[in-house]
Amino acid sequence: MMTNPTQLSFVSLQVSDLEVSGKFYTDILGFKPVLKSPPDAIVFEQKNGAAFAIRKPMIELTKANLLGWGVAVWFGIGNLDTFLEKNRDKISIVKDIHPTPFGRILVIADPDGYSITLQETKED
């Protein structure tokens, strides 16, 4: 029996416009929604690891001066150069492709300004 939290199971971002953010995460990042999401949310399919979702706000988002400050959300991606070639004019780049101890990354902003880090991985 687990007595301490040792594995991340779920990440959810509260977004100002579920439809706009849904299009960003599906059309730009290529996420696929699960067949049944709870009301006011979109849960996306994942290969492994924690589940990821976006949802209508549970707080007043306009009261926060910078959403997600201090929180880093990273997703693996097969090839950053191909992604950037395909989507450069559709995304807001926070920090261009650069090397890190964890491999090459690209930081982009979602429609609400959340920083999303794309980490280049061996598999797509």
Secondary structure by P-SEA (a helix, b strand, c coil): cccccccccbbbbbbccaaaaaaaacccccccccccccccbbbbbbccccccccccccccccccccccccbbbbbbbccaaaaaaaccccccccccccccccccbbbbbcccccbbbbbbcccc
